[in-house]
Amino acid sequence: MNHDYFYVFPAVRGIQAGREYYISMCPMRLVPKIFLFDETELQPEIRAQRVLNKGRIPAIASYILENPKDYVFSSLTASIDSDVEFIPISSDPSSYNIGHLKIPMSARFVINDGQHRRAAIEEALKQRPEMGNETISVVFFIDLGLKRSQQMFADLNRYAVRPTKSLSILYDHRDPFSKMVKQIVSEVTVFNGLTEMEKSTISNRSTKLFTLSGIYHATKELLSNRQNLDMKEQKRLAVEFWSELARYIKEWQFVKQKKVTPSKLRKDYICAHSVALMGLGKAGQALLDEYPQEWKKRLKKIQNIDWHRNNKTVWEGRVTVGGKISNSRNNVLLLTNEIKRVLGLKLNKEEQGAESAFVSRL
């Protein structure tokens, strides 16, 4: 049969569960053409994949386009619904599993893992056609029917665990804000040494008081109206704010001075939780806006807050529900409102709505 009727990929052959599979390199330009994703509105039980989330595609495509020299993509995994032929490069036993994979052009390729990468590559190629000569690794399995494809999808995702937000921030050297927050943690005395850098939750016995993700989101709130400043100035302001704030939260100081353990503080005090950090960031943003020259003087009032969880008159329903901390958006707003009240700041429309609803339930 004429060679033009086949795709021929350089490949390495392997065995899993008694079945052959193949690892190859595929030019990017072929990815949108040969790898199909069933986008029809079929019932989940008769589909081999989940529905494509089109909202994810622009971000992934932008990642490729903005980092042409150092983007990284993991392998696509695809099933082939056809007989294939593997041709070793030589008869030497040492080369028996290295060769070429010959696939009929009439074969159907179905992506089992990597459908969003495939769609993003298609979008990126529209703006950078020259990227078509670059390659992505592909793991090919021989399709044994829809049931097998569905099981492959389940198996490939069974033990997949997304990295925590803290770990993503820690390892992200590309995002300027992530880099800045890591610098803030090292420069703010109360954060340095008391921040969990990998996990986004803190275990009961942890010696840490804050999480990197908690500081990241709180600082986002703090600087939300300061995007016009360069990163150096944003960092200076954030370091100054958090350092000044720490002076007036004695519970944080007790942990830093080893007078109380982080676990004890988390058990008994609201200020030891990320919801408080978020509220302080949001209130801090309003304080900087309303009193750009006098914010330090007004911030002293923070020391008047009783953060103890037993202070149910203030915290129950506002931050705690049945005595347990709630991190919902509404509870963040209600905690922010209390901080603003102490600081003498105005509530915005959303905060006022949350407060009115809260008061009406009392």
N, C-alpha and C positions, 0 to 999 in steps of 0.2 A: 504493500500500500504506500502511496506517495507520502513522503515525510512532511509535506506542507499541511497535512490534515491532522497533525499532532502538535501539542505543546511538548517541548522537551526542556526539562529543568535539571540542572546539576543537583544531585541529592545524595544524602546519606541515609541508608536503610537501617531501621532498628526493629526491635520486637517488644511489644507490650501486650500482656495478657494473651500471649500466643498468636497475636496478629501483627502483621507487618505494618509499619508506618514509616513516613519519610520526612526528612527535614531538608528544606531547600531555601534558596534565595530567589525572590521574585522582584523584577523591576517594578517600581512604583507605578509606572504608566499602565501596567497590566492589571493592577489591583481593582480599579473600578470596572474594568471590562469583563473580567472572568469570575470574580468573586461576587456571588449574588447574595442578597439578603431579602428574605420574603417580607415585603412591606405591606402586603395585602391584609385587610382587616379580617383575619381568620380567628376562630376561637382558639384560646391558648392550648387546648388539648389536641388540636390538629396542626399546631405550629411546632417548628423545631427550635425557635429562639423567642426571646422576649421582643416586644415592640420597640422599635428604634426610638430613642429619646432625642428628637431633633434639636432640642434646646442645648444638648451637650456639644453638638458638632462645631459651632463657631469657635468655642473656647479651645477645643483641641486643634482645629485648623490654625487658629491664631498662634498657638504654641509652636507649631511647625514653622510658620512663616516668620515669626519674630526671633526664632532661634535656629537659623539655617545651618549654623556651624556646629551646634551641639545639642540638637534635639535627640531624644532617645525613645524608641518604640519597641515594645516587646513583641514577640511573635504572634502572628495570626494563627488560628487553628481552623482548619477547613476539612470538610468531608467531600469525597469525590464519588459520584454515583455511577461509576463506570469501572470496567476492568482497566488496569494499567499494566505497563511493562517496565520492570526495572532492569537496566542494562549495566552490569558492572564495568568499570573502566579497564579491567584486565582479569584474566583467569587466575591470577595470583591470589591465594587464600587471604593474604593480608589486605587485599583491595576489594574483596568480595562484596562488601557493603558500601562501597563508594562508587558512584556512577551517575547515570542519568535516568530520570523518571519520564517515561513516555506516556502522555495522556491524550486521548482522543479530544479533538476540539469540540466534539458533540457532547462531551461530558459536562455535567452540571456540578459546579463547586458551591457548596453551602458553608458559610462561615458559622462555626460553632462558638468561637470566642474571638472578639475583636471587631464586631460590626461597627462600633462607633469610630474606631481607628480607621477602618476602611472608608467610611463616609467622610471623615475629616481629610483623609488623603485625597479623595476625589475633589473636595472643595479647594484644598491647597494647590492642587495641580492646575486649577483654572487660573490662579495668579502666578504660579511659578512652574510653568511647563517643564523647565529644565530639570526640575526635581524628579522627573519621570525616569531618569537614568539611575537614580539611587535605588537601593534595594531594601526590602524588608524580609525577615525570615518568616517562613511558613512551615507549619507542621501539618502534613497531609495524612488523613486517615481514609480508609476505603469505607464508603457509606454502606451500611447494612440495613437501610430503611429508616423510616421516621422514628420508630421506637428507639433505635440505637442513637440517632442524632439527639433526641431529647434527653436520653440518659447521659450522653457525653456532655451536654450543656449543664446538666445537674451536677455531674461529677467534677467538671472543670471549675465550677463555682462553689462547690460544697465547702471547701476549706479556705476559700479566698477571704482574707481579712483586710479591710482597708486600713492603712496606717492611721494612727490617731492624728488629730489636728495638731497637737503639740509636736509630734515627730515630723510631720510634714513641714511645719514652720522651721524646726531645728535644721532639717536637711536642705531647705530651700535657700540656695545661694543666688537665685535669680531675681526673686521678688524683693524690691527695695524695702518694702515695709517690714517683711519678715526679718531682713538683715538688721533693720533699725531696732526692732523690738528685742532682738537678741543682745544688741548693744545696750539697750535700756536696762535689761535684766542685770547685766554685768556692772552697770554704773550706779544703779539705785541700791543703796546699802541693804535695805530690808528685803529686796528681791534676790540679791546675790547670795547664793547658798541655800535659799529656802524655796527655790522654784523647781518643780518637777518638769524636766525638759522633754520627756518622752511620752508620758501618759497624759490624757486629758481629764482623768479622774484621779483622785488621791485615795489610796487605801487607808484603812483605819490606823495602821501602824506606821505609816509613812512619816519620815522626818521633815517632809516638805509642807509648806503652807500654801503656796500658790502653784498654778500650772502655767506653762508657757502660753497655752492657748487662751487661758483666762486673761492674762496680761495683754495678749495680742488684741483680743476683742474689746477689752476695756480701753486700751489706748486708741483703737479705731474710733470709739465713741468720743473720747477726749479730744481727738484732733479732727473730728469730722468737719469742722468749719475752718480748718487751718490748712486745707489742701493747696492754698496759694503759696504757702511757705515752702522753701526747699527742704530736703530731707534733713540736712544738718540742723536747720532752725527748728524743725518739728521735733527732732530728737532732743535738742536742748530744752525745749519747752516741756516735753513729756518727762524728762529726767527731773527737771526742776519741780514740776507739779507733784509727781509721785514721791519724791524725796521730802517735799514740804508736807504733804499729806501724812506721811508715815510718822511725822513728829507728833501728830495729834491723835493717832490711834494707838493708845498705850498697849493694847493687847498684842499688836504686831511687834512692838518693842520688847515686850516680855518674852516672846518666842525668840527673837533675835538675841536677847541677853540670856537665853536658856533658863529663864525663871519659870517657864511653863512649856509643856510639850505641844507641838502642833496638833496632835490627836486630841488633847484635852481642850484646846481652843476650838477645834472643829466641832467637838461635842457640845460645847456650851455657848459659843458666840457666833452671831450672824456674820461678823466681819471676817471670819475665817473661810468664807465660801465665795465662789466665783460670782454668784448673784450680787453680792455686795460690791465686788470689784467693778462689775458692769454698772451698777447704780452710781458708784463714785465717779466712774468715767463719764457717764451721761451728765451728772450734776456738775462735774468739773468743766465740761464743755460749756454749759450755760454760765457758770461762774466766770470763765475767761471771756465770754462774750459780753456779759453785762458789766463786769468790773475788770477790764483789762489791766488797769493800773493798781487796783487795790485788792486783787484776788487773794493774795497771801494773807492780808489782814483779816479778810472775811472767812478764810479757810479755817482759822483757829476755832470757829464755832463747832467744827466737827467733833471736838473733844467733849462736847455736851451730849453726844448721842450715847445712849445706853444700849450697847450691842448684845447684851445677854439675852439668850433665847427665852429665859423666864419672864422677860418683859413682854408678856403676851398682849397687854393693852396696845402696844405699838406694833408688834410683829405678827400676831396671829391673824391670818387672812391676808395680811400684806406681803409677808415673805414665807410664813409657815402655814401649812394646812394640816391640822391635827398634830401640830408639834413638829412636823417634818418639813425640811427646806424644800421650797418649790422654785425651779429655775425658769418657769414659763415667762413669756414676754410680758404678760400682764403683771406678774409679780415683780419683774425687773422695773416696770414703770411705777408700780406702787412704792417700791423701796426708794426709787429715785425721788419720788414725790416727798417722802419723809426727809431725805437728805436736803432737798431743796427748801423744805419748810424751815429746817434748822438753820440753813445758810441765808434765809431771807430772799430766795429767788422765786421768780414767777414760773408758773406751770404753763407749758405749751398746750395746744388744743388736745392732742392725744393724751397727754398726762392728766389734763383736767377731766376728760371723759372717763378715764380709768378711775380717777379719784371719786368722782360723783357716783359712779356705779358701786364702788367699794363702800362709800358712806351710806348709800341707800340700803345696803344689805345688813348694816349694823343694827 
